[in-house]
Amino acid sequence: MNQPIVRPSTAADRAGIRRILLHSGLFGPSDADCVDEMFGHSLAKPTPDNYRFLSGWLDGSMSGFACYGQEALAHGTWGLFWVCTLPEARGRGLGGALLREAVRVATAEGGRLMVIYTSSTAPYAAARRLYESRGFARVAVIPEYYNRGDDLFIYLRPLQTAPPASSPETPDLKGPGVLS
């Protein structure tokens, strides 16, 4: 079994990203259309404040991807918008490698926080375990956000291990305003 390879996505990966979504067992055509639009924006305007994509490879085949980037109107906050692998790639370290690279880039570029929105339903349990195993904490739940019986779970991870003590922008993750 080969180790996962993760690299920035290129235009040549576009069809593979769509294929991964449609064969993931989690997402459908409208999701694939949304991600394709996001990918198109990232190609048309490859700037630091736009969506970024990573492609993940196992055994010479593209088997996963991630989409992440800086959150608009927030200082140093990054979002992981999508991470998806093919069913046959799950449990082989690819999702973790994609998440690790997104966190690495965000941290290297001065990110303070990374936020993930995900579903509360059973098909997303493995993703939630991955996030929690990588230091993300569930900080909020919005009941029935996606649908009846499908809550929104919001995960958060500080990215800088030792932010300056005098920084007014250092968040208090246990103080008022954090929902749990």
ChimeraX attribute file (.defattr): number of C-alpha atoms within 10 A of each C-alpha:
attribute: neighborCount
match mode: 1-to-1
recipient: residues
	/A:1	6
	/A:2	9
	/A:3	12
	/A:4	21
	/A:5	17
	/A:6	23
	/A:7	13
	/A:8	14
	/A:9	20
	/A:10	13
	/A:11	11
	/A:12	8
	/A:13	17
	/A:14	17
	/A:15	10
	/A:16	17
	/A:17	26
	/A:18	20
	/A:19	16
	/A:20	20
	/A:21	25
	/A:22	17
	/A:23	13
	/A:24	18
	/A:25	12
	/A:26	14
	/A:27	13
	/A:28	13
	/A:29	11
	/A:30	10
	/A:31	14
	/A:32	17
	/A:33	13
	/A:34	12
	/A:35	19
	/A:36	16
	/A:37	12
	/A:38	17
	/A:39	23
	/A:40	15
	/A:41	14
	/A:42	21
	/A:43	18
	/A:44	10
	/A:45	12
	/A:46	12
	/A:47	10
	/A:48	11
	/A:49	13
	/A:50	19
	/A:51	22
	/A:52	23
	/A:53	27
	/A:54	21
	/A:55	25
	/A:56	26
	/A:57	20
	/A:58	18
	/A:59	12
	/A:60	10
	/A:61	10
	/A:62	21
	/A:63	27
	/A:64	28
	/A:65	29
	/A:66	25
	/A:67	23
	/A:68	24
	/A:69	21
	/A:70	23
	/A:71	19
	/A:72	12
	/A:73	7
	/A:74	8
	/A:75	13
	/A:76	18
	/A:77	21
	/A:78	27
	/A:79	22
	/A:80	22
	/A:81	18
	/A:82	16
	/A:83	21
	/A:84	24
	/A:85	26
	/A:86	20
	/A:87	14
	/A:88	9
	/A:89	20
	/A:90	15
	/A:91	11
	/A:92	14
	/A:93	13
	/A:94	26
	/A:95	25
	/A:96	19
	/A:97	17
	/A:98	27
	/A:99	22
	/A:100	14
	/A:101	16
	/A:102	26
	/A:103	23
	/A:104	13
	/A:105	13
	/A:106	23
	/A:107	19
	/A:108	11
	/A:109	12
	/A:110	14
	/A:111	20
	/A:112	20
	/A:113	22
	/A:114	24
	/A:115	21
	/A:116	20
	/A:117	18
	/A:118	20
	/A:119	21
	/A:120	21
	/A:121	12
	/A:122	10
	/A:123	11
	/A:124	12
	/A:125	13
	/A:126	12
	/A:127	17
	/A:128	22
	/A:129	11
	/A:130	15
	/A:131	20
	/A:132	15
	/A:133	11
	/A:134	14
	/A:135	13
	/A:136	19
	/A:137	19
	/A:138	19
	/A:139	16
	/A:140	15
	/A:141	18
	/A:142	14
	/A:143	14
	/A:144	13
	/A:145	14
	/A:146	13
	/A:147	10
	/A:148	8
	/A:149	12
	/A:150	16
	/A:151	17
	/A:152	19
	/A:153	21
	/A:154	20
	/A:155	22
	/A:156	22
	/A:157	22
	/A:158	21
	/A:159	21
	/A:160	15
	/A:161	8
	/A:162	8
	/A:163	13
	/A:164	10
	/A:165	8
	/A:166	7
	/A:167	8
	/A:168	7
	/A:169	12
	/A:170	15
	/A:171	12
	/A:172	9
	/A:173	13
	/A:174	10
	/A:175	8
	/A:176	7
	/A:177	8
	/A:178	10
	/A:179	13
	/A:180	12
